[in-house]
């Protein structure tokens, strides 16, 4: 296993378009997180899945954002009607539930979104 | 690649010296803290963690100190190397699975 992968690595879109990003976590990792990071800032939590259940969702996640993890493996993050303020790096992380909640999160390389 | 932390506070350290990076966290209910390292174009990488029932934890060349009284976290890197140059973030977990990251500090190692 080569770690968490994200696709695409870069996405340029026009304002108003919909975009979808994919995250493939490390095999057998039950927990999956999405974060957003803008230049000069730390990652901001967006949402958390344990298996296929979305257990926590940030208030930052407006109704234009939706995330799914239908089979408890890969996850998708969709942004509808993109705005220029959505331009950011979108990071995915995964961790194992075995052994308790303090397990290390492994981050993917991120998807860089630019909205023109 | 992605350039992380263009306007972050910067700590410049001579190679071989020790580095101390500080972080103030916000939530007194946070029970778990992590330090991450992020290099340009990459996602954050776990360095070391500490639970709230501890005040110090040591790893390989790194030590994390936790002062719950003043809600302060620090990361000490011994014998800083050029490969340590990166942006460092602390993160707190306020009792749920949500993690809150700090703003970050850029560490520059001078040869």
Interface residues (C-beta under 8 A of the other chain):
Chain A: X4 X31 X33 X35 X37 X39 X40 X41 X42 X43 X44 X45 X48 X50 X55 X56 X58 X89 X91 X93 X101 X102 X104 X105 X106 X107 X108 X109 X110 X112
Chain B: X2 X3 X4 X5 X6 X7 X8 X32 X34 X41 X42 X43 X44 X45 X46 X49 X51 X89 X91 X96 X97 X98 X99 X100 X101 X102 X103 X104
